Amino acid sequence: MASEKMVGPSAPAIRRDPYEVLSVSRDSSDQEIKTAYRKLALKYHPDKNASNPEASELFKEVAYSYSILSDPEKRRQYDNAGFEALETEGMDMEIDLSNLGTVNTMFAALFSKLGVPIKTTISATVLEEALNGTVTVRPLPLGALVSGKVEKQCAHFFGVTINEQQAQAGIVVRVTSVSQSKFKLLYFEQEVAGGYGLALQEDSEKTGKVTSAGMYFLHFQVYRLDSSMNALAMAKDPEAAFFKRLEGLQPCEVSELKAGTHIFAVYGDNFFKTASYTIEALCAKTFEDTTEKLKEIEARILTKRNELRQFETEYRKVLARFQEVTNKYGQEKQSVDELLKQRDSIHSSFTMVRTVANSIGSSSGSKAPDEEFKAESPVEEISSDGKDKSAKKKWFNLNLKGSDKKAG
């Protein structure tokens, strides 16, 4: 009977028609769908079927079907186009702690510590006790703070009684934990046959130095933001996570309370220890300005969600074009670099050819400068003592001629 719409179950491998799974008609009312779901969820709850593995799969199938039919937008999409219209990749991970051994519980706790969103179902024992009306309900006066510690997989029940004026003004119920315990805030509706059936649940989330959860019954549609849905998307694709961030907004099934006593509970959701908490219920009469501001913000967020849906289409087109141009830029850059490389190579080849040609010419076809000088200049003999023999010879011949003349 845990409201798996809030739990966010993963899609079963083989999907059947949700209407068939819950045994309801296509024109069934929300209340008829909810009643059918509660009956089947409790029937197949893992706590009650530990020895029947098929029951666990049926429980997931029932929860998944209800997560579609209990959400007006998802139901509309399914009615129009079937499963193809639903985006199931962002569904949260679901783990039923009551069916885990010690090792697996430690494994789940580790992943929760690392920031992986792990959802847990509510114990069938708690749900059955509430349905049978055998739970102890403590009074929670408006404006009062009540603190306590609840064991894991157990719940503390509280009754909030309001009059007609307070119901008209609106009611807020909040739970906080300064020790940052994990817990669920639950709201139960009175069943016709007696007892209480689970109608709403909020998982605690870390806000600053505390964990908290709240429910707001203010006569206008209030939405809950499933941030864990975005956390899974972030791990896969940060850009897609941004666009899907507001898709985690889900309308609360109950937007107002009537005069009378209403049942809330704090469920211990820690893995190994008790959950410390403080719960309070407030009348919104003294927070009229704050209430109006919340109404305005809720409307603006819904508008922004629609704007993001349109902008994502535009962004994806521009991004695809950008990637195309970026790829072309890389190709053109590579092409230019290659052409310049070839150009430099050709320029270098001219220098290399000239150098080689000069080297070959000097080694085979030309004479040494000394040899050219010797070839072009008259030969002059130099004696071993450095005197010019040719000059001496000329002087000797002249003397001989002169002596001849004297003799004659």
C-alpha positions as CSV (number, residue, x, y, z in Angstrom):
1,M,0.0,0.0,0.0
2,A,3.0,2.3,0.1
3,S,2.4,5.0,-2.5
4,E,4.9,3.9,-5.1
5,K,4.2,7.0,-7.0
6,M,6.3,8.7,-4.4
7,V,8.7,5.8,-4.1
8,G,9.5,5.9,-7.8
9,P,9.7,2.2,-8.8
10,S,11.8,1.0,-11.7
11,A,10.0,-0.4,-14.8
12,P,9.6,-4.2,-14.9
13,A,11.3,-6.0,-17.7
14,I,8.0,-7.1,-19.3
15,R,5.4,-4.4,-19.2
16,R,1.7,-5.2,-19.1
17,D,-1.2,-2.7,-19.5
18,P,-1.4,-0.8,-16.2
19,Y,-5.2,-1.0,-16.2
20,E,-4.9,-4.8,-16.6
21,V,-2.4,-5.1,-13.8
22,L,-4.5,-3.2,-11.3
23,S,-7.7,-4.8,-12.6
24,V,-9.5,-1.4,-13.3
25,S,-11.2,0.0,-16.3
26,R,-9.9,2.9,-18.4
27,D,-12.6,5.2,-17.1
28,S,-11.9,4.4,-13.4
29,S,-11.7,7.3,-11.0
30,D,-8.5,8.2,-9.0
31,Q,-10.0,6.7,-5.9
32,E,-10.9,3.4,-7.6
33,I,-7.3,3.2,-8.9
34,K,-5.9,4.0,-5.4
35,T,-8.1,1.4,-3.7
36,A,-7.2,-1.3,-6.2
37,Y,-3.5,-0.5,-5.8
38,R,-3.6,-0.6,-2.0
39,K,-5.2,-4.1,-2.0
40,L,-2.7,-5.5,-4.5
41,A,0.4,-3.8,-3.0
42,L,-0.3,-5.3,0.4
43,K,-1.1,-8.7,-1.1
44,Y,2.3,-8.9,-2.9
45,H,4.4,-6.9,-0.5
46,P,7.8,-8.6,-0.1
47,D,7.5,-8.7,3.7
48,K,4.5,-11.1,3.4
49,N,6.0,-13.2,0.5
50,A,9.6,-13.8,1.5
51,S,9.5,-17.4,0.1
52,N,7.8,-16.4,-3.1
53,P,10.1,-14.6,-5.6
54,E,7.3,-14.1,-8.0
55,A,5.4,-11.9,-5.5
56,S,8.3,-9.4,-5.5
57,E,8.1,-9.0,-9.3
58,L,4.3,-8.6,-9.1
59,F,4.8,-6.0,-6.3
60,K,7.1,-4.0,-8.6
61,E,4.6,-4.4,-11.5
62,V,1.7,-3.1,-9.4
63,A,3.8,-0.2,-8.1
64,Y,5.0,0.7,-11.6
65,S,1.4,0.6,-12.9
66,Y,0.2,2.8,-10.1
67,S,3.0,5.3,-10.7
68,I,1.6,5.8,-14.2
69,L,-2.2,5.8,-13.5
70,S,-1.9,8.0,-10.3
71,D,-0.1,10.8,-12.2
72,P,-2.6,12.7,-14.5
73,E,0.1,13.6,-17.0
74,K,1.6,10.2,-17.2
75,R,-1.8,8.6,-17.5
76,R,-2.7,11.0,-20.3
77,Q,0.5,10.2,-22.1
78,Y,0.0,6.5,-21.7
79,D,-3.6,6.6,-22.9
80,N,-2.5,8.5,-26.0
81,A,0.6,6.7,-27.1
82,G,1.3,3.8,-24.7
83,F,4.6,3.1,-23.0
84,E,6.6,4.8,-25.8
85,A,5.4,8.2,-24.5
86,L,6.8,7.6,-21.1
87,E,10.4,8.3,-20.1
88,T,11.3,5.5,-17.8
89,E,15.1,6.0,-17.7
90,G,14.8,8.6,-15.0
91,M,12.9,6.3,-12.6
92,D,14.4,5.9,-9.2
93,M,16.0,2.8,-7.8
94,E,13.8,1.0,-5.4
95,I,15.0,-1.2,-2.6
96,D,12.9,-2.9,0.1
97,L,15.1,-2.9,3.2
98,S,12.9,-5.4,5.0
99,N,13.9,-8.1,2.5
100,L,17.7,-7.4,2.6
101,G,20.3,-9.3,4.4
102,T,23.0,-7.6,6.5
103,V,25.6,-7.5,3.6
104,N,23.2,-6.1,1.1
105,T,21.9,-3.6,3.6
106,M,25.5,-2.4,4.1
107,F,25.9,-2.3,0.3
108,A,22.8,-0.1,0.0
109,A,23.9,2.1,2.9
110,L,27.3,2.7,1.2
111,F,25.6,3.8,-2.1
112,S,23.2,6.0,-0.2
113,K,26.3,7.6,1.5
114,L,27.8,8.2,-1.9
115,G,24.8,10.1,-3.1
116,V,23.1,7.4,-5.1
117,P,19.3,7.8,-4.6
118,I,18.0,4.6,-3.1
119,K,14.3,4.5,-2.4
120,T,12.8,2.2,0.2
121,T,9.3,0.8,0.6
122,I,7.4,1.0,3.9
123,S,7.3,-2.2,6.0
124,A,4.1,-4.3,5.4
125,T,3.8,-4.7,9.1
126,V,3.4,-0.9,9.6
127,L,0.9,-0.7,6.7
128,E,-1.2,-3.6,8.0
129,E,-1.3,-2.3,11.5
130,A,-2.5,1.0,10.2
131,L,-5.1,-0.6,8.0
132,N,-6.3,-2.7,10.9
133,G,-6.4,0.4,13.2
134,T,-4.2,-1.2,15.8
135,V,-1.6,1.5,15.9
136,T,-1.1,3.9,18.8
137,V,-2.0,7.5,17.8
138,R,-0.5,10.3,19.9
139,P,-2.1,13.8,19.8
140,L,-0.2,16.6,18.0
141,P,-1.8,20.0,18.9
142,L,-1.4,22.8,16.3
143,G,1.7,24.9,17.1
144,A,3.3,22.3,19.4
145,L,6.7,20.7,18.9
146,V,7.0,17.0,19.6
147,S,10.4,15.2,19.5
148,G,11.1,11.5,19.4
149,K,13.3,8.7,18.2
150,V,11.8,6.0,15.9
151,E,13.4,2.6,15.2
152,K,14.2,1.6,11.6
153,Q,11.2,0.3,9.7
154,C,8.9,1.4,12.5
155,A,6.5,4.4,12.7
156,H,5.2,6.9,15.3
157,F,1.6,8.0,14.6
158,F,0.2,11.4,15.4
159,G,-3.4,12.8,15.3
160,V,-3.9,16.4,14.2
161,T,-7.3,17.8,15.0
162,I,-8.5,20.9,13.3
163,N,-11.7,22.9,13.2
164,E,-13.5,24.5,10.2
165,Q,-11.7,27.8,10.3
166,Q,-8.3,26.1,10.6
167,A,-9.2,23.8,7.7
168,Q,-10.2,26.8,5.6
169,A,-6.9,28.6,6.4
170,G,-4.8,25.6,5.5
171,I,-2.5,23.2,7.5
172,V,1.3,22.6,7.2
173,V,3.0,19.6,8.8
174,R,6.8,19.6,9.0
175,V,9.4,17.2,10.4
176,T,13.1,18.0,10.9
177,S,16.1,16.2,12.2
178,V,19.1,18.1,13.4
179,S,21.0,14.8,13.5
180,Q,20.3,14.4,9.7
181,S,18.4,11.2,10.2
182,K,16.6,9.6,7.2
183,F,12.9,9.3,7.6
184,K,9.5,9.5,5.8
185,L,6.6,11.7,6.6
186,L,3.4,9.8,6.0
187,Y,-0.3,10.9,5.7
188,F,-3.1,8.3,6.2
189,E,-6.7,8.6,5.1
190,Q,-9.6,7.1,7.1
191,E,-10.8,3.9,5.4
192,V,-14.5,3.2,5.1
193,A,-14.1,-0.2,6.8
194,G,-12.0,1.3,9.6
195,G,-8.3,1.8,10.0
196,Y,-6.0,4.0,7.9
197,G,-4.7,3.7,4.4
198,L,-1.5,5.4,3.3
199,A,-2.3,8.4,1.0
200,L,0.9,10.5,0.9
201,Q,4.5,10.1,1.7
202,E,7.5,12.4,1.6
203,D,11.1,11.3,1.9
204,S,13.4,13.5,4.0
205,E,16.0,15.5,2.2
206,K,19.0,17.4,3.4
207,T,18.5,21.1,3.6
208,G,21.5,22.9,5.2
209,K,22.5,21.2,8.4
210,V,19.2,19.3,8.9
211,T,17.1,16.8,7.1
212,S,13.4,17.7,6.6
213,A,10.1,16.8,5.0
214,G,6.9,18.7,4.8
215,M,3.3,18.5,3.6
216,Y,1.2,21.5,2.7
217,F,-2.6,21.5,2.6
218,L,-3.3,25.1,1.4
219,H,-6.3,24.8,-1.0
220,F,-4.3,25.1,-4.1
221,Q,-2.2,22.5,-6.0
222,V,1.1,22.0,-4.2
223,Y,3.9,20.1,-5.9
224,R,6.6,17.9,-4.5
225,L,10.1,17.9,-6.1
226,D,11.7,14.5,-6.4
227,S,15.3,15.6,-6.5
228,S,16.6,12.0,-6.6
229,M,15.2,11.7,-10.0
230,N,17.5,14.5,-11.1
231,A,20.4,12.9,-9.3
232,L,20.2,9.8,-11.5
233,A,20.0,11.9,-14.6
234,M,23.0,14.0,-13.6
235,A,25.1,10.9,-13.4
236,K,24.3,10.1,-17.0
237,D,24.1,13.5,-18.7
238,P,24.5,16.8,-16.7
239,E,22.9,18.8,-19.5
240,A,19.8,16.5,-19.7
241,A,19.7,16.7,-15.9
242,F,19.3,20.4,-16.1
243,F,16.3,20.2,-18.5
244,K,14.7,17.4,-16.5
245,R,15.2,19.1,-13.2
246,L,11.7,20.4,-13.0
247,E,10.2,17.2,-14.4
248,G,10.6,15.9,-10.8
249,L,7.6,18.1,-9.9
250,Q,4.7,15.9,-9.0
251,P,1.3,17.2,-7.8
252,C,0.3,16.1,-4.3
253,E,-2.8,14.0,-4.3
254,V,-4.3,15.9,-1.4
255,S,-4.4,19.7,-1.4
256,E,-6.7,20.4,1.5
257,L,-8.0,18.9,4.7
258,K,-11.5,18.9,6.2
259,A,-12.3,19.6,9.8
260,G,-11.6,16.6,12.0
261,T,-8.7,14.5,13.1
262,H,-6.0,13.6,10.5
263,I,-3.4,10.9,10.9
264,F,0.3,11.5,10.2
265,A,3.3,9.3,10.9
266,V,7.1,9.5,11.0
267,Y,8.7,6.4,9.6
268,G,12.3,5.4,10.5
269,D,14.3,5.1,7.3
270,N,17.8,4.9,8.6
271,F,19.8,1.8,7.6
272,F,21.2,0.8,11.0
273,K,20.0,3.2,13.7
274,T,17.0,5.0,15.1
275,A,15.9,8.3,13.5
276,S,15.7,11.4,15.7
277,Y,13.0,13.9,14.7
278,T,10.9,16.9,15.7
279,I,7.4,17.2,14.2
280,E,5.0,20.2,14.3
281,A,1.7,21.1,12.7
282,L,0.9,24.7,11.9
283,C,-2.2,26.6,10.8
284,A,-1.4,28.7,7.8
285,K,-3.7,31.6,9.0
286,T,-0.6,33.4,10.5
287,F,1.4,32.8,7.4
288,E,-0.9,34.3,4.8
289,D,1.8,36.3,3.0
290,T,4.1,33.2,2.9
291,T,1.2,31.1,1.6
292,E,0.5,33.6,-1.2
293,K,4.2,33.7,-2.1
294,L,4.3,29.9,-2.3
295,K,1.3,29.9,-4.6
296,E,3.0,32.5,-6.9
297,I,6.3,30.6,-6.9
298,E,4.5,27.3,-7.7
299,A,2.8,28.9,-10.7
300,R,6.1,30.4,-11.9
301,I,7.9,27.1,-11.6
302,L,5.2,25.3,-13.7
303,T,5.6,28.1,-16.3
304,K,9.3,27.7,-16.3
305,R,9.0,23.9,-16.7
306,N,7.0,24.4,-19.9
307,E,9.6,27.0,-21.1
308,L,12.4,24.5,-20.5
309,R,10.6,21.8,-22.5
310,Q,10.5,24.2,-25.5
311,F,14.0,25.5,-24.9
312,E,15.5,22.0,-24.8
313,T,14.3,21.4,-28.3
314,E,15.9,24.6,-29.5
315,Y,19.0,24.0,-27.5
316,R,19.4,20.5,-28.9
317,K,19.2,21.7,-32.5
318,V,21.7,24.5,-31.9
319,L,24.0,22.1,-30.0
320,A,23.9,19.6,-32.9
321,R,24.7,22.4,-35.3
322,F,27.5,23.6,-33.0
323,Q,29.0,20.1,-32.9
324,E,28.7,19.9,-36.7
325,V,30.6,23.2,-37.1
326,T,33.1,22.2,-34.5
327,N,33.9,19.0,-36.3
328,K,34.2,20.9,-39.6
329,Y,36.6,23.4,-37.8
330,G,38.8,20.5,-36.7
331,Q,38.8,19.0,-40.2
332,E,39.6,22.4,-41.8
333,K,42.4,23.1,-39.3
334,Q,43.9,19.7,-40.0
335,S,43.7,20.3,-43.8
336,V,45.4,23.8,-43.5
337,D,48.1,22.4,-41.3
338,E,48.8,19.6,-43.8
339,L,49.0,22.0,-46.7
340,L,51.4,24.3,-44.9
341,K,53.5,21.3,-43.9
342,Q,53.7,20.3,-47.6
343,R,54.5,23.9,-48.6
344,D,57.4,24.1,-46.0
345,S,58.7,20.8,-47.2
346,I,58.8,22.0,-50.8
347,H,60.5,25.2,-49.8
348,S,63.1,23.2,-47.9
349,S,63.8,21.0,-50.9
350,F,65.0,24.0,-52.9
351,T,67.7,24.8,-50.4
352,M,68.7,21.1,-50.2
353,V,69.1,20.8,-54.0
354,R,71.3,23.9,-54.3
355,T,73.5,22.8,-51.5
356,V,73.9,19.3,-53.0
357,A,74.7,20.8,-56.5
358,N,77.4,23.1,-55.2
359,S,78.9,20.2,-53.3
360,I,79.1,18.0,-56.4
361,G,80.6,20.9,-58.6
362,S,83.4,21.8,-56.3
363,S,84.6,18.2,-55.9
364,S,84.9,17.3,-59.6
365,G,85.0,20.1,-62.2
366,S,87.2,23.0,-60.8
367,K,90.9,23.5,-60.0
368,A,92.3,24.6,-56.9
369,P,93.2,28.3,-56.8
370,D,97.0,27.6,-56.4
371,E,96.9,25.4,-59.4
372,E,95.2,28.1,-61.5
373,F,97.8,30.6,-60.4
374,K,100.6,28.3,-61.4
375,A,99.1,27.6,-64.8
376,E,98.7,31.2,-65.7
377,S,102.0,32.6,-64.2
378,P,105.6,32.1,-65.7
379,V,107.6,29.5,-64.0
380,E,110.3,30.8,-61.8
381,E,112.8,28.5,-60.3
382,I,113.9,29.1,-56.8
383,S,117.1,27.6,-55.5
384,S,117.3,25.8,-52.4
385,D,118.9,28.8,-50.7
386,G,116.0,31.1,-51.8
387,K,117.9,33.0,-54.6
388,D,116.3,33.6,-58.0
389,K,118.2,31.4,-60.4
390,S,116.7,32.9,-63.5
391,A,117.9,36.4,-62.6
392,K,121.4,35.0,-61.9
393,K,121.4,33.3,-65.3
394,K,120.6,36.5,-67.1
395,W,123.3,38.5,-65.3
396,F,125.8,35.8,-66.1
397,N,125.0,35.9,-69.8
398,L,125.3,39.7,-69.9
399,N,128.7,39.6,-68.3
400,L,129.9,37.0,-70.8
401,K,128.9,39.2,-73.7
402,G,130.6,42.2,-72.2
403,S,133.8,40.4,-71.7
404,D,133.7,39.2,-75.3
405,K,133.5,42.7,-76.6
406,K,136.6,43.8,-74.6
407,A,138.5,40.9,-75.8
408,G,137.8,41.7,-79.4
